[in-house]
Amino acid sequence: MTKWVYFFGAGKADGKADMKNLLGGKGANLAEMSKIGIPVPPGFTITTEMCTQYYKNKNQYPAELKKQVEESLARVEKIMGAKFGDKENPLLVSVRSGARKSMPGMMETVLNVGLNETTIEGLIKKTNNPRFAWDAYRRLIQMYSDVVMEKASGMEPAEGKGIRQQLEKELDALKKKKGYKADTDLTAQDLQALIKTYKAKVKEVIGKPFPDDAMEQLWGGIGAVFQSWMGKRAVSYRKIENIPEEWGTAVNVQAMVFGNMGDNSATGVAFTRNPATGENMFYGEWLTNAQGEDVVAGIRTPNALNEAGKTEQSKDHVTLEKSNPKIYKELVQIRNKLEKHYKNMQDLEFTIQDGRLRMLQTRDGKRNGPAAVRMAVEMLGEKLITPEMAVMRVTPDQLDELLHPIIDPKAEKSTKPIAKGLPAGPGGALGMIVFTANDAVKWAKDGKKVILVREETNPEDVEGMRAAQAILTARGGMTSHAALVARGWGKCCIVGAAGIEVDAHAKKMVAGGKTYKEGDWVSLNGTKGYVYEGQLPLVSSAENKYLQSFMKICDGIRVLGVRTNADTPEDAAKARSFGAEGIGLFRTEHMFYGKGSEEPLFRLRKMIMSKTLEERKAALAELFP
């Protein structure tokens, strides 16, 4: 019998880190973390091979899968001391995707699976926290109706008319009616009333009631994750990243831990090193009384994880380091253990439930070019990796990023920024403002340079993000989907620019007290997080000391000599500074092109048209410096 399901939890696991092709990156790493003693909620992974079978068999599962899922679920129940679907002591689970190569935000997740009209009463008694329980149920309805009932069933509503957006409007209307500013202001009674509204809206829009059976919810979530492998944004991202369709995705079902149980609970995302600069410092963001989707989706702008990670915008933030030193110390120890184990910068997701830390994910973190080069150089210096590993950590595209243009420092010095955000992607960019991903794609096809401006990006924006010169968001942090994707592409990006107000429907943005409309030009400094009005000039990037060190590492192990093609003295000097040993091709005619070439070109023509040897010698003498 084929093994479709792999268990992990309580220090044991069927899988391990090198099984990414079968278990996906998330599943393989959850198994590995469990084995090396990291606190991971128990769960199981349905393999990528099952995804392939699912599509081959017209969205049907083999008979043995149900039995294997039920057996693994029983093991999770035993560890957690709770039972899935039980009205007295309910177990809730998350259902997440996990391809062998990271595709941040491109596939689906459903949290709090197993909550219904019966189990919620058990959860309230179990936690003695009605507000938390109703909030978890509210989140389930919002995610499940969007992911399973709408997207997985093939419904394609017009932009802004999807069920998630319609439910968010109901939430915003209730907050406005009650005079609340944040979701956390809602009381248990407010949430209970909102859930009734949500269910009525789901039935109205989707055409069928929200499922009340826990097992139906679980299998709906599993199917939706498999369906999301062929979703529009996942297909677009795979084309950009050259990820084969036949790889498929795994499905990870894991016991829920809750960051939204109150002020002693939290959720966060962290990197073992700064993914924007490469600096060897623990970098991350967190939110109290929240679930992970609030951070990674950019729904709320999170707080800095530690004092070292504070910026001008986050100087007043309460860090985890200060508010809960014990948990922070435990997290730092896990950070050190994971980076040493994987010998690479890690991207971590964690949840604190009622004062207890649990790790939900680790993966090799996406980084921009400058950060990749610095990490490779410094990890080699720390004897964490070998020279060969250091060289393979940096792709040609990432090296190319270090040559990206930046805003002219002279022009920038004399220009006042209209907004300041978090520097999520490097370099400088300028373009005309657009407010939707579709417009970004259309305008770019017409040869226009555009800046995609959003309140916050969502994974459906992936094609527009790719087409734009840069991305600017009013909300979200350095660990949001927008920041992760932009950083992976080396694209200029600024997130969490709190000083701007975006109205995508009216196609306008307010910044610095002034209104900017679609088509207006702005310039972005993605390295520092500044936004400027108009078109500031771009210049070549400054010299990077880590690049020089990296090229020396390459020189130490390469077996081929490298020379450069050069058309101007400036080209030759630049190539030499990057390690070229000489000039392989030099086209003399290019010396007579471009700015300042009129006089030399005249002298060249004079030499060609000379009638005598003496005239030709005299003309050549004028040509030579």
C-alpha positions in Angstrom: 0.0 0.0 0.0 1.3 3.4 -0.9 2.2 5.7 2.0 0.4 9.0 1.4 0.6 10.5 4.9 3.6 11.2 7.0 3.3 12.1 10.8 5.3 14.5 12.9 5.1 15.5 16.5 6.3 14.9 20.1 10.0 14.6 19.0 9.2 12.0 16.3 8.6 12.1 12.6 8.2 9.8 9.6 10.0 12.3 7.4 13.1 14.4 7.4 14.6 17.6 5.8 15.9 15.9 2.6 12.4 14.7 1.7 11.3 18.0 0.2 10.4 16.5 -3.1 7.8 14.2 -1.4 6.8 16.3 1.6 7.3 19.8 0.3 9.6 22.3 2.0 7.2 23.0 4.9 6.4 19.3 5.6 10.0 18.2 5.4 11.2 21.0 7.8 8.3 20.4 10.3 9.5 16.8 10.4 13.1 17.8 10.8 12.3 20.4 13.6 10.3 17.8 15.5 13.2 15.4 15.3 15.8 17.9 16.6 13.7 18.9 19.6 12.2 22.2 18.4 8.7 22.7 20.0 6.4 22.0 17.0 2.6 21.3 17.2 1.9 17.8 16.0 0.4 17.1 12.6 0.8 15.2 9.4 1.7 15.8 5.7 -0.1 14.5 2.7 2.5 14.0 0.0 3.1 15.9 -3.3 2.5 12.5 -5.0 -1.1 12.6 -3.7 -1.5 16.0 -5.5 -0.4 14.4 -8.8 -2.9 11.6 -8.2 -5.6 14.0 -7.3 -5.4 15.7 -10.7 -4.9 12.4 -12.6 -8.0 11.0 -11.0 -10.3 14.0 -11.7 -10.1 15.4 -8.2 -10.7 12.0 -6.5 -8.7 10.4 -3.7 -7.6 6.8 -3.5 -9.6 4.8 -0.9 -6.6 4.2 1.5 -6.0 8.0 2.0 -9.1 8.4 4.2 -7.8 5.7 6.6 -4.3 7.1 6.7 -5.6 10.6 7.5 -7.8 9.3 10.2 -4.9 7.2 11.8 -2.6 10.2 11.8 -5.3 12.5 13.1 -5.8 10.1 16.0 -2.1 10.3 16.9 -2.4 14.1 16.9 -5.5 13.9 19.2 -3.6 11.7 21.6 -0.6 14.1 21.9 -2.9 17.2 22.2 -5.3 15.5 24.6 -8.3 16.7 22.6 -10.6 15.2 19.9 -11.4 16.6 16.5 -15.1 17.5 16.2 -15.7 16.8 19.9 -18.3 19.0 21.6 -16.6 18.9 25.0 -12.9 19.1 24.2 -12.4 20.0 20.5 -9.2 19.8 18.6 -8.8 22.4 15.9 -6.3 22.2 13.0 -4.8 24.3 10.3 -4.6 23.1 6.7 -1.6 24.6 4.7 0.1 24.1 1.4 3.8 23.3 1.0 5.6 22.9 -2.4 9.2 21.7 -2.6 10.3 25.3 -3.5 8.9 28.2 -1.5 6.0 30.0 -3.1 5.1 32.6 -0.4 1.4 33.4 -0.3 0.7 31.8 -3.7 -1.4 28.9 -2.4 -4.0 28.6 0.2 -4.3 28.2 4.0 -7.3 27.6 6.3 -7.0 28.1 10.0 -9.3 27.0 12.9 -10.7 24.0 11.0 -13.2 22.0 13.2 -15.1 24.9 14.7 -18.9 24.8 14.4 -22.0 25.6 16.3 -21.3 22.6 18.6 -17.6 22.6 19.1 -17.4 26.4 19.8 -19.3 25.8 23.1 -16.6 23.2 24.1 -13.8 25.7 23.1 -15.4 28.4 25.3 -15.5 26.1 28.3 -12.0 24.7 27.7 -10.4 28.2 27.4 -12.8 30.2 29.6 -12.4 32.8 26.9 -15.6 33.5 24.8 -14.1 36.4 22.9 -11.2 34.3 21.6 -13.5 31.4 20.6 -15.9 33.6 18.6 -12.9 35.5 17.0 -11.5 32.1 15.9 -14.9 31.1 14.4 -15.1 34.5 12.7 -11.7 33.9 11.1 -12.6 30.4 10.0 -15.8 31.6 8.2 -13.9 34.4 6.5 -11.0 32.1 5.3 -13.0 29.0 4.5 -15.7 30.7 2.5 -13.0 32.5 0.4 -10.6 29.6 -0.1 -12.8 26.5 -0.2 -16.3 27.6 -1.1 -15.4 30.3 -3.6 -11.9 29.8 -5.1 -11.8 26.0 -5.0 -15.2 25.7 -6.6 -14.1 27.8 -9.5 -16.1 31.0 -8.8 -14.5 34.1 -10.2 -16.2 37.3 -8.8 -15.3 40.7 -10.1 -12.5 42.6 -8.4 -13.6 43.7 -4.9 -16.8 41.5 -5.1 -15.3 38.3 -3.6 -16.8 36.8 -0.5 -13.7 37.7 1.6 -14.1 41.4 0.6 -17.8 41.4 1.3 -17.3 39.9 4.8 -14.6 42.5 5.5 -17.1 45.2 4.6 -19.5 43.7 7.2 -16.7 43.8 9.7 -15.8 47.4 8.9 -19.4 48.4 9.1 -19.8 46.9 12.6 -16.6 48.6 13.8 -17.8 51.9 12.4 -21.2 51.5 14.0 -19.6 50.7 17.4 -16.9 53.4 17.1 -14.1 50.8 17.2 -10.7 51.4 15.6 -9.3 47.9 15.7 -10.6 44.3 15.3 -9.4 43.6 18.9 -12.0 46.2 20.2 -14.8 43.8 19.2 -16.5 42.1 22.2 -17.6 38.4 22.3 -21.2 39.6 21.8 -20.1 41.7 18.8 -18.4 38.7 17.3 -21.3 36.4 17.9 -23.6 38.8 16.1 -21.1 39.3 13.3 -20.9 35.5 12.7 -24.7 35.4 12.1 -24.2 38.2 9.6 -21.3 36.3 8.0 -23.2 33.1 7.6 -26.2 34.9 6.0 -23.8 36.6 3.6 -22.1 33.4 2.7 -25.4 31.7 1.9 -26.5 34.7 -0.1 -23.3 35.1 -2.2 -22.1 31.4 -2.5 -25.6 29.9 -2.7 -25.1 27.3 0.1 -24.7 27.3 3.8 -21.4 27.3 5.7 -20.5 23.7 6.6 -21.2 22.7 10.2 -19.5 19.3 10.1 -15.8 19.2 11.2 -14.8 16.4 8.8 -16.4 18.1 5.9 -14.4 21.2 6.7 -11.2 19.2 6.9 -11.6 17.5 3.6 -12.8 20.7 2.0 -9.6 22.4 3.2 -7.4 19.6 1.9 -9.1 19.7 -1.5 -8.8 23.5 -1.6 -5.0 23.4 -1.1 -4.6 20.8 -3.9 -6.8 23.0 -6.1 -4.7 26.1 -5.3 -1.7 24.5 -7.0 -3.5 25.2 -10.3 -4.8 28.6 -9.1 -4.2 31.7 -11.2 -1.6 33.3 -9.0 0.2 30.0 -8.3 0.5 29.3 -12.1 1.8 32.8 -12.7 4.4 32.6 -9.9 5.5 29.1 -11.2 6.1 30.6 -14.7 8.1 33.4 -13.3 10.2 31.1 -11.0 10.4 28.2 -13.6 8.7 25.8 -11.2 7.4 22.7 -13.0 3.7 22.0 -12.9 4.2 18.3 -12.2 5.9 18.9 -8.9 2.6 19.4 -7.1 2.1 20.6 -3.5 1.9 18.7 -0.2 -0.8 19.5 2.3 0.1 20.0 6.0 -2.6 19.4 8.6 -1.4 20.6 12.1 -2.9 21.1 15.5 -3.8 24.7 16.0 -2.0 26.9 18.5 -3.5 30.3 19.1 -1.9 33.7 19.1 -5.2 35.4 19.6 -6.1 34.1 23.1 -5.4 37.5 24.7 -2.5 39.7 25.7 -0.3 36.8 26.8 -0.5 35.4 23.3 1.1 36.5 20.0 2.2 35.6 16.6 5.2 36.5 14.5 7.6 36.0 11.6 11.4 36.3 12.0 14.6 35.8 10.0 17.8 34.6 11.5 19.5 37.5 9.7 18.2 40.7 8.2 16.9 39.6 4.7 17.1 43.2 3.3 20.7 43.9 4.3 22.2 40.5 5.2 23.4 41.8 8.6 23.9 39.1 11.2 21.1 40.2 13.5 17.9 38.5 14.5 15.2 40.4 12.6 11.5 40.0 12.8 8.0 41.3 13.5 5.2 40.3 15.9 1.7 41.1 17.0 0.0 40.4 20.3 -3.5 38.8 20.3 -3.3 37.9 16.6 -3.0 35.0 14.2 -0.2 34.5 11.7 -2.2 35.6 8.7 -2.4 39.1 10.2 1.3 39.5 9.9 2.2 37.7 6.6 -0.8 39.1 4.7 0.0 42.7 5.8 -3.5 43.1 7.3 -1.9 44.9 10.3 1.4 46.6 10.5 3.3 44.6 13.1 5.8 45.6 15.8 9.5 45.2 15.8 10.6 41.9 17.4 13.6 43.4 19.2 15.3 46.7 20.1 18.0 46.3 17.4 15.3 46.0 14.7 13.5 49.2 15.5 13.3 51.9 12.8 12.2 55.5 12.8 8.6 54.3 12.3 8.8 51.6 14.9 10.7 53.6 17.6 7.6 53.6 19.9 6.8 49.9 19.3 6.8 47.5 22.2 9.2 44.7 21.3 8.9 41.1 22.3 12.5 41.4 23.7 11.2 44.0 26.3 7.7 42.7 26.9 8.6 39.1 27.4 12.3 38.5 27.8 11.9 34.8 28.7 10.1 33.9 25.5 12.4 36.1 23.5 15.4 34.3 25.0 13.9 30.9 24.0 13.2 32.2 20.5 16.9 33.4 20.2 18.1 30.0 21.2 15.9 28.3 18.6 17.1 30.9 16.0 20.7 29.9 16.7 20.0 26.2 16.7 18.1 26.3 13.4 20.7 28.4 11.5 23.5 26.2 12.7 21.6 23.1 11.7 20.6 24.3 8.3 23.7 26.4 7.6 21.6 29.0 6.0 19.5 32.1 6.9 16.1 30.8 8.1 12.6 32.3 7.7 10.6 31.4 10.9 7.0 31.5 11.9 6.0 31.3 15.5 3.0 31.5 17.8 2.9 32.2 21.5 -0.2 30.7 23.1 -0.9 31.8 26.7 2.9 32.2 27.3 4.1 29.0 25.5 6.2 29.3 22.4 5.6 27.0 19.4 7.3 27.0 16.0 5.1 26.6 12.9 7.6 26.8 10.1 11.2 27.2 9.1 12.6 27.5 5.5 15.5 29.0 3.8 14.7 32.7 3.8 14.3 34.7 0.6 16.8 37.6 0.3 17.8 40.3 -2.2 21.1 40.4 -4.0 23.1 42.6 -1.6 21.9 40.6 1.4 22.8 37.3 -0.4 26.3 38.4 -1.1 26.9 39.7 2.5 25.5 36.6 4.0 27.7 34.3 1.9 30.8 36.3 2.8 30.1 36.5 6.5 28.9 32.9 6.9 32.1 31.8 5.3 34.0 34.0 7.7 32.1 32.4 10.6 33.1 29.0 9.3 29.4 28.0 9.0 29.8 27.2 5.2 32.6 26.4 2.7 33.8 28.6 -0.1 32.0 26.4 -2.6 28.7 26.7 -0.6 29.2 30.5 -0.4 29.5 30.8 -4.2 26.5 28.7 -4.8 24.4 30.8 -2.4 24.4 33.7 -4.8 22.6 33.5 -8.2 23.6 35.4 -11.3 20.4 37.5 -11.0 21.3 38.4 -7.4 24.7 39.5 -8.5 23.1 41.6 -11.1 21.0 43.4 -8.4 24.2 44.9 -7.0 24.5 46.8 -10.3 20.9 48.1 -10.1 20.6 51.9 -10.3 19.9 54.1 -7.3 18.3 57.5 -6.9 21.0 60.2 -7.5 22.1 61.1 -4.0 22.6 64.8 -5.0 19.0 65.1 -6.3 17.7 63.2 -3.2 19.5 65.4 -0.8 17.7 68.5 -2.2 14.3 66.9 -2.3 11.9 66.4 0.6 10.2 62.9 0.7 6.4 62.8 0.7 6.4 59.5 2.7 8.6 57.1 4.6 8.0 53.3 4.9 9.9 50.1 5.5 12.7 49.4 3.0 11.7 46.0 1.7 13.4 45.8 -1.7 16.6 47.5 -2.8 17.6 50.1 -5.3 15.8 53.1 -6.8 12.8 53.2 -9.2 10.5 55.7 -10.7 7.2 55.4 -12.6 3.6 56.4 -12.9 1.2 55.4 -10.1 -1.3 52.7 -10.8 -3.6 51.2 -8.2 -4.5 47.7 -9.5 -2.4 44.7 -10.6 -4.3 44.5 -13.8 -3.5 48.1 -14.7 0.1 47.5 -13.8 0.3 44.7 -16.4 -1.6 46.7 -19.1 0.4 49.9 -18.7 3.7 47.9 -18.6 2.7 46.1 -21.9 2.3 49.6 -23.4 5.9 50.4 -22.5 5.1 52.6 -19.5 7.0 52.5 -16.3 4.6 52.0 -13.4 4.7 52.0 -9.6 2.0 49.7 -8.1 0.5 51.4 -5.1 -1.8 49.4 -2.8 -3.3 49.6 0.7 -1.7 46.2 1.1 -0.9 43.6 -1.6 -2.4 40.2 -1.7 -1.1 37.1 -3.5 -3.5 37.8 -6.4 -1.4 40.8 -7.3 1.6 38.7 -8.3 1.5 39.5 -12.0 1.1 43.3 -11.4 4.0 43.2 -8.9 6.2 41.5 -11.5 5.2 44.1 -14.2 5.8 47.1 -12.0 9.1 49.0 -11.5 8.4 49.0 -7.8 5.8 48.4 -5.2 4.5 50.8 -2.5 2.0 49.7 0.3 0.4 51.7 3.1 0.2 48.7 5.4 2.2 45.6 6.1 5.7 44.8 7.4 9.0 43.5 6.3 7.7 39.9 6.6 4.5 40.5 4.6 3.9 38.7 1.3 4.7 41.8 -0.7 8.1 42.2 1.0 8.9 38.5 0.7 8.1 38.3 -3.0 9.7 41.6 -4.0 12.8 40.7 -2.1 13.0 37.3 -3.8 12.9 39.1 -7.2 15.3 41.9 -6.2 12.5 44.4 -6.9 12.4 47.9 -5.3 9.7 47.8 -2.6 8.5 50.0 0.3 5.9 48.6 2.7 4.0 50.0 5.7 4.2 53.6 4.6 1.9 54.8 7.3 1.8 58.4 6.1 -0.1 57.6 2.9 -3.8 57.0 2.4 -4.7 54.8 -0.6 -8.2 54.8 -2.2 -7.9 52.2 -5.0 -11.5 52.6 -6.0 -11.1 56.4 -6.6 -7.6 55.8 -8.0 -5.9 58.3 -5.7 -3.3 58.5 -3.0 -2.8 61.1 -0.3 0.7 61.7 0.9 2.2 64.7 2.7 -1.2 66.4 2.6 -1.3 66.3 -1.2 -3.4 64.1 -3.5 -1.7 62.0 -6.2 -3.8 60.4 -9.0 -3.3 57.5 -11.4 -0.5 58.5 -13.9 1.3 60.8 -11.5 5.1 60.2 -11.3 6.8 59.2 -8.1 10.3 58.0 -7.3 11.2 55.3 -4.6 14.3 54.7 -2.7 13.8 51.0 -1.7 17.1 50.9 0.2 16.0 53.6 2.6 12.2 53.5 2.3 11.7 57.1 1.0 9.0 58.1 -1.5 9.5 61.3 -3.6 7.2 63.3 -5.9 8.1 63.4 -9.6 11.0 61.9 -11.5 14.4 61.9 -9.7 17.4 60.8 -11.8 18.8 57.4 -11.4 22.6 56.7 -11.3 24.8 53.6 -11.0 24.9 51.9 -7.7 27.7 52.6 -5.3 30.6 50.2 -4.8 29.9 47.3 -2.5 32.7 46.0 -0.2 31.0 42.6 0.2 30.9 42.2 -3.6 34.7 42.7 -3.7 35.1 40.0 -1.0 32.7 37.7 -2.8 34.5 38.0 -6.1 37.8 37.1 -4.3 36.1 33.9 -3.0 35.1 33.1 -6.6 38.6 33.7 -7.8 39.9 31.3 -5.1 37.9 28.3 -6.5 37.4 29.1 -10.2 39.3 27.3 -13.0 38.4 29.6 -15.9 40.0 33.0 -16.7 37.5 35.8 -17.2 37.9 38.8 -19.5 35.4 41.5 -20.3 33.8 43.1 -23.4 34.3 46.8 -23.1 33.3 49.7 -25.4 34.5 52.6 -23.3 37.3 53.3 -20.8 34.6 53.5 -18.1 33.3 50.0 -19.0 36.8 48.6 -18.8 37.5 50.2 -15.4 34.2 48.9 -14.0 34.8 45.4 -15.2 38.3 45.4 -13.8 37.0 46.5 -10.4 34.7 43.4 -10.5 37.6 41.0 -11.1 37.9 40.8 -14.9 41.6 39.9 -15.8 41.6 41.9 -19.0 39.7 42.9 -22.1 38.5 40.2 -24.3 36.8 42.3 -27.0 37.1 46.0 -27.6 35.1 47.6 -30.5 37.0 50.8 -31.4 34.1 52.2 -33.4 32.0 52.6 -30.2 34.5 55.2 -29.0 32.9 57.5 -31.6 29.3 57.1 -30.5 27.3 59.0 -27.9 27.8 62.2 -26.0 31.0 64.1 -26.7 31.9 62.1 -29.8 31.4 64.9 -32.4 35.1 66.1 -32.4 36.7 62.6 -32.4 34.3 61.5 -35.1 35.3 64.5 -37.2 39.0 63.6 -36.8 38.3 60.0 -37.7 36.6 61.1 -40.9 39.5 63.5 -41.6 41.9 60.6 -41.4 39.8 58.4 -43.7 39.4 61.2 -46.3 43.1 62.2 -46.2 44.7 62.3 -49.7 48.3 62.0 -48.7 50.3 60.0 -46.2 51.4 63.2 -44.4 47.7 64.3 -44.0 46.8 60.9 -42.7 49.6 60.9 -40.1 48.6 64.3 -39.0 45.0 63.3 -38.6 46.0 60.2 -36.6 48.2 62.3 -34.3 45.1 64.4 -33.5 43.1 61.3 -32.8 45.5 59.8 -30.3 45.4 61.1 -26.7 
